[in-house]
Amino acid sequence: MLDRLFGYKVHNLLHVLGMSVLAFGLPLNKVLMSIGAIWGVSNLVLEGDFKTYWVNIKRNKVFHWLIAFFSLHIIGLLWSSDISYATHDLLIKLPLLSVPLAFVARPIVERKNINLILYALIASLLFTSITNIGYYLQWFGAKEYTDFRQLSLFGSHIRYGVLIALGGAICLYFIIKINSTYLKIIWGFVFCWFSIYTFYSQVLSGAVSFIVILLVFIFSFLYKYNKLLTIVFGLIGLCVFYFLIQFLIPQKQILIDVSSLPKKTIEGNLYTNHLDDKMTENNRRIYITVCKYELKREWDKVSKMVYEKMDKKNQPLQYSLMRYMTSKNLSKDAVGFKKLTKQDILNVENGISSVDQLKTGILGRLYGVKYELSNHSDPNGHSLLQRFEYWKTAKNIIQNNWIIGVGNGDVQHAFDMQYEKDNSLLSPSNRVRAHNMYLTVWISFGVFGLILFLVFIFSYLKQSIKNNELLALMFISSAIVTFTIEDSIETQLGVCIFSLFIGLFINKIETNRL
């Protein structure tokens, strides 16, 4: 309609602009994100070329599978007892249909327009990541942090970590596509920045996404030019993975000779030994040769925080202190305490309970994972161990509802009931959903829903390979892997990230280089 009025392709401009607003809003602001999603559909209605839309929709087979999967969210209302939540879930998932619909009904096939949308996302990621780092390093502002994962000031640190990884994928995409050596160098610098951010942010999902993206990029590049090198690189990758697993596997605990343990401190106070508590730090038992009297006395001299209460991460402070001293191989008495520095005291106050947590970036997170695997008696407060509980509970729910699921409105209710039935070790505040997209879909819609979801995912993967779309391949490969540790499309931001990248390459794009 506006094209005829102005004699110019106004709707094409509005279409690209609306999707760019959505892309720019993903890391920054949910309002912008929502405006962009609504904008795309509104532009279709305003243009009113419904006959062409219908023809485009009919010939896009991947989109048909997406429509079928989205339809399950409507059909699932039939066997959901909590209609209110099911309706809420349906509204959150609307961009899963509306955003790809805008791309399919009115395809953006010119690569320069696709790139404009990607530029908008990169610009927003650069602004937000620099702001996050700036506040953390106190280049500006005076925000107090107790955890590296508080870096994300604009939303979920997990979703943001995945977005940064996708930003890295976009950089690699432009490095391959553009002809200018100068621009390749600039995109290389941006890629390095996103790599550094991922390393320091300690977001495991983001790191996993980044590694998958990098592996797909290297494999694609090597396979194109030298298949033998691809095999060699694959073997090297397997070796690295093997050594990583070996690093994370808990070491055998050292047997304690009770008779060799000292009975009293140098001051003559009795030690306490909790021999039944086998929690370790750096393969050293935490709760042996402990003199709580001396620790409390010395702590009260140097800190205003109450010894018997919580640290800044809401963990019992005295246990954070004992674990921290164990990690430094100090005796848990006055002599050992006096070897702590002022920085050590601040670390304990901030909830840092091991010197390994101070290791740079993702290495600190890996040491945290190793600690969780070594001390798995209580999953609460440990993200990986909690996931094990989520997945075990999900498996039990599926066993009784594997055909049609429980309906998308009753997923949390099913988990709540199963946690009680299993006498789960998780505290009520930690009793949440699966944190695994495949399990969540299976629980919601049954085995046929899971199959439909997988058919859609792999039809998109197949099309990405067929069309030689490297960015689409890096995105969907990352999604397939991260779906195993996150409910990636159960939140508004997750849905919009997934929908935008699905939409960008759901049609075949022109293959011209920049």
Steps between C-alpha positions, in 0.01 A plus 500: 500500500771749599708401197225626268451813708867606507620337179782332695559162664393629841387161629835343419671776698254461790549124496879520532474782754254307719721190508800722574315649799431146623868405457622816675259440789603138569799579726370836617130540565188282495286794390707549183494126447119489521462808278715337231300174510164682478638734233582213265148358501333844493695589186361187330144597588554858387646391167213254451654283227340187645496300176878526470540423870298182459706384201824559694370317806381200298841440344707526819508145639716582804244757608226235474678296766529811718125566462431139601720531810345833601153350453580253777493794743137558405405131490672450837231717658262204461672294771642782714320557830673836556361690201623831638865392491456323165361821350789698652744250347326535162535879509873472582543263205315724250829637353589140418232523231468873429868586440575215253158569342612855421814363331316223311200704382725785392845346442813708549718341234753777446806431708566870556164528683571189708832660591331822616304296755821329612676836533222616734553196725880545502467870586275418795731220618803729487322771696365265769819292535722809538251641753498172693880482514526872577278471806671181616848653477356827634608709202175674588238445768551342842297179479613229744539148361528167680502277191642522148163385366344826619672664203178511299320822596232481233343158557565130554874427509434162337307637202747786468792256499336312211440830317869592534589161352265567207669839465826309458334288231391816315859629509628175347223522238612850394868401501416233242253707297674836459778571250664794678809402700457812714145402595608142565747634759228709667266203520791295636544750783127488579516120505794515743302733727203261510740210563658684795157590637388136480818384674462747788123482547505139633164424333528131419218506242669790324836323502345179364325699225822678410698175482234331283492801266879505472517124435233519227685791338837320503350170379315677218812688394727193512247273329473744212877514438654186648302198620808333652560802724137473608562146627821608679323794663216269608747265670670792675158621617420156643831499689430844648151384601648188665746705709221740599291209625799364688548840663138510617486143630528512881819360647488214745485632852803459717431266790523668840704340774302617804781420739733740316267800529606762758270521801566860604606830348824676597290701748378176658141515368336180376460431129169371362508224240186419298619175352157414356499816288722414203477831314835599353675801349805432280475139619534610865230428756330823609349412837794345685738674744264794543504728801184709466571691820829640366359562152206702637721696736748593229227573247324743733824696530526575128146501358168667572310209346355256755684169506184292559300669222516515119762636263407726208400199289260389773721205595587418864805718556679269740487215248622727219791591726585138580485400135714799398765419760500137389558609140809691623612197705484699826424355840148604607607669821649833613842421350350422160261795513780750562656396169196636313549837332254791498405396146432146622257638761322707233478191279332298774260786576407508131420128504817381327559171674806376315812652348417299187198726449746787455656338197453705187172479313355168391780309677349609830163367383656165403655471847154571638357216292775271624417589859132422438585159357731427793238597761164385373320417822300826496403640157362831632694805385692304236368558148630176348386277787161671499470422129567134574204513740283679242580240236439208737163647597416566134577137416259384770226729368552374145471137608136560596412749225718403205233486228320839513679671789329705770409801285697823481301651787583231756877458468593678823214331685624160380850584624369618838310174550794284387745681729273418794451141386877450463582674831740718305802648677433831326366781715159644393661808341715277275221271383461630147458354153726279289765742370505279192293598196457146374371375835271803537343438157458129579338572836272763344387321183612140522725297275326612180552862596869429556526330160330798334740740672801295387368478142474879488849551647667255264307620194643846570845347552471311170394816315790697652748242370329483159502881462859521629392753764785491750342740751174303504699179547699647790179628661297180475797283609540720808127478570495120469776468761381769745148353491647219713581734792244780465127554440613736228160587352296515818564872562415806290865583431587140416203474263590825323868402458400165354225649281719775353780264396254244366328773298820654361594186311170315459507614135783458251709819496698648213855365497683818397807598705531842664 
